[in-house]
Amino acid sequence: MRNPFYIGLVTFEEDFLGLSDYIEKFISTIRTEEQKKILIYIALCYHFEQKSLPANLFAILLNKAGTDKVSEWDKIDLKKHFNFNLELLLIKEKYGKFTHWWPRHYLYAEELLR
């Protein structure tokens, strides 16, 4: 996804103004503790290991929230569990049978962890 905001972020990195407000826009719409945990796990994994996480890892959290009856082998669409366009914040890519997610930029991960 290439838009003026993202191009500015890539160009100026840590000196870019507006990142906190941009991320806060998403955080302010989080409705459940499970949504918050999912974003934190994805951000932690990317920040410290530069790895993505499969959506299926969150099957237990999503079952606990009562939003779905899923197993770790079912295909899980994280987008339907958030009330904003998740792909503005995270990258989605299919690896084999499973969909993996990670932050669009390492500074997104840092900001999500604050």
N, C-alpha and C positions, 0 to 999 in steps of 0.2 A: 504494500500500500504506500503510495507516494502522494503526499499532500504537502502543502506549504508548511504546516506545523512540523511534520516529520522531517522534511528537508532542513528546516531551521535547527531542529534538534541534532540531526546528524552533523550539520556544519559546525555548530557552536558547542555541542556536548554539554559539559558541566556549566558553561557560561550562558547556556540558553535560559531565557526567562519564560516563565509560564508553565513549566512542566508540573509543578506542584498543583496548580489550579486545574490543569488538564486531568491529572490522575484523580484529584479530589472529586471532580465531576462524576467519575465512575464509582468511587468509593462511597459517595453520599447516597447512591441508589441501591446499595447492598441491603437486602431485606433480611437475610438469615445468617446465623453463625456459620452454617455450612458453606455458604457462598464466600464468606470472608476466609474461612480455612482453605478452600480450594485455591483462591488467589494467592494466599500466603505460601502454600506448599509449592505452587508453580513458581512464584518469585524466588523462594529459597533455593529450590533446585537449580534454577537458572543462574542466580547470583553466585552461588558457591561452586557449582559443578558445570555450568554451561550446558545443561541437559534439559531436554523436554520431559514432560510427564504424560503418560497415557491417560486419557479421560476415564478409562475403566478402573484406574486406581481409586477413583472417588465413588465407586459403587456403594460401598458401605456408608459413607457420609450421606449420599443421596437417599439411600434406603432409610437411614435414621431420620432424615428430614421428612419422610413420608411422601416425597414427591414422585417416587418411582419404585417399582419392585424390579430391581435389576440384579444380575449377578456380574461378577468381574469378567465374564465371557460375553456378555451382551454388548452390543454397540451402544455407547452412551453419547448423546449429543449435548455437550455442556451448554451450548448456546440456548437451549430451551430452559435452562435452569437459572438464567440471568435475565434481568429486565433491561439490559442495554446491549448494544451490539458488541459482543465479546471480541470480535475480530478487529475492533479499533484499538484494543489493548493488547491482545495476544495473537500469536501466529498459530494457525492450525495446519497440521500436515499429517497425512496418512502414512503409516508405516505398517505394511502388511495388513492385518485385519483391524488394527487399532488406530485411533486418531490421537495424536500427541499435540500438546499445547506448550508454548513458551512465550515470554514477553517479547513484544516487537523490538525493544531496545533494552540494553542492560540498565539504563537509567530508569526505565519503567519499573524494573524489578527492584532497584534501590528505593524508589519512591513508594512502591507498594509495601515495602518492609518498614517504612517509617511509622 
